[in-house]
Amino acid sequence: MMQVQSNSSGKLAKALLLLGLSLGYFMVLLDMTVVSVALPAIRADLGGGIAGLQWVVNAYTIVFAGLLLSMGTIADKLGAKRVYISGLVLFLIASAISAAVPSLGALIGLRAILGVGGAALLPASLTLLAHTFPEPAQRARALGIWAAVTGIAMAAGPVIGGLLVDSLGWRSIFLLNVPLAVISLIMTSQFVNETIRNPRQSFDLAGQVSAITAIVAFSFALMEGEAYGWSSPVIWGAFNLALLCAIVFIMVEAKGKTPLLPLRLFRNSTVSAGMIAGMAINIGMSGILFILPLFFQQLRGFSAHMAGLALLPMMIPMAFNPIFAGRIVGRIGARIPMTIGFSLAALGTLLQVWVDVTTSYALTLIGLLLIGFGMSFTIPSLMVAVISSVPKEQTGAASGALNSSRQLGATLGVAILGSIVNGSESFIAGMHMSLVVTTVILFGGSILSFAFIGRTIR
């Protein structure tokens, strides 16, 4: 009897642990999507044009992408539980302060701090899950639940954000993070054991500095090119700085003993193609989530809540379709599902090119459904393809590199599409051109997937 009770309490503790870690990941993803429908309200209250809204979104993703690789190393060095809890506390405090910011600049700065917290949470939570569920079958189930949070957060973000913006104002979307962070903090503090620390683990400072400087400089050039002028010394200087730092990063990673990004991974064609594909799919997803809420609210006259509901056809497939996509990948491999997924997303994006203020929402609905199903086929297939193509000892580095490339793609999506809209004679013309560019990128991802994914088997 005592043994049964002990087993039951152990299962309960692991369930609460999994819930706590999943809540942290849910919060990180929710923060990316919930902001999309609040952008017009933020602009009306704090001012700033399209470039200002780009910085509100990208201050988070730039820092998140730039620090993601090094946070795994820091978790190994200091302990994953310590890093995870630090990320939670930082996320909680920055979210609470964001709800009271007096200016757009302050909000952008706090979004960058939120990016630091998010970057700490993601790799630390994966490490803690791996240590808590050492058996492969248990770990697979736990990671499945943890990953399912992605789709739920994607679907819930715009709808919850729209409701909060219309009822309580845009500042309330940041207060949403506070109770989630508190619950996750309590659960992880009580039920998570600290991992073994490796204080001798070296940190690739040169690689980290050169990587984030390259991302910031390139993003600045794209987002501020219209304001400064594309031929201005400031913009050319930013592009050159980004190129120089990218070269330095590659040189440092090639010669370093403990690189952030082991370049030997890219000898595998599936990994190389997967990094580009991950960037492409997130360029499409983040760019669309930036452009369409502005279109719905500024041109169609939707409320924030209605704009969130209008995006649901894109979001709902991401909540349930990855389960079916995973089964298909298990049977036939990742190449065909990825190719089909990219093609569906490209076709759905192309349909949006014919949408204007007088077009029936039916065309938008069909296009968003195609985009949602396409992305929900592509992303889980991509993750399986990359992780399965490398030896077991390289899976951590490969997954970290893939996550970083996807977040870099999210940054570029907002930067590129926002810049096209900002430089066009009208919003609708800029939206159509940006969607054409996105369609080309997604069709390119389809060709890339068919040509290279799964061609290298380890």
Buried (B, 14 or more C-beta within 10 A) or exposed (E): EEEEEEEEEEEEBBBBBBBBBBBBBBBBBBBBBBBBBBBBBBBEBBEBEBBBBBBBBBBBBBBBBBBBBBBBBBBBBBBBBBBBBBBBBBBBBBBBBBBEBEEBEBBBBBBBBBBBBBBBBBBBBBBBBBBBBEEEEEBEEBBEBBBBBBBBBBBBBBBBBBBBBBEEBBBBBBBBBBEBBEBBBEBBEEBBEBBEBEEEEEEBEBBBBBBBBBBBBBBBBBBBBBEBEEEEEBBBEBBEBBEBBBEBBBEBBEEBEEBBBBEBBEEBBBBBBBBBBBBBBBBBBBBBBBBBBBBBBBBBEBBBBBBBBBBBBBBBBBBBBBBBBBEBBEEEBBBBBBBBBBBBBBBBBBBBBEBEEEEEBEEBBBBBBBBBBBBBBBBBBBBBBBBBBBEEEBBBBBBBBBBBBBBBBBBBBBBBBBBBBBEBEEBBEBBBBBBBBBBEBBBBBBEBBBEBBBEBEE
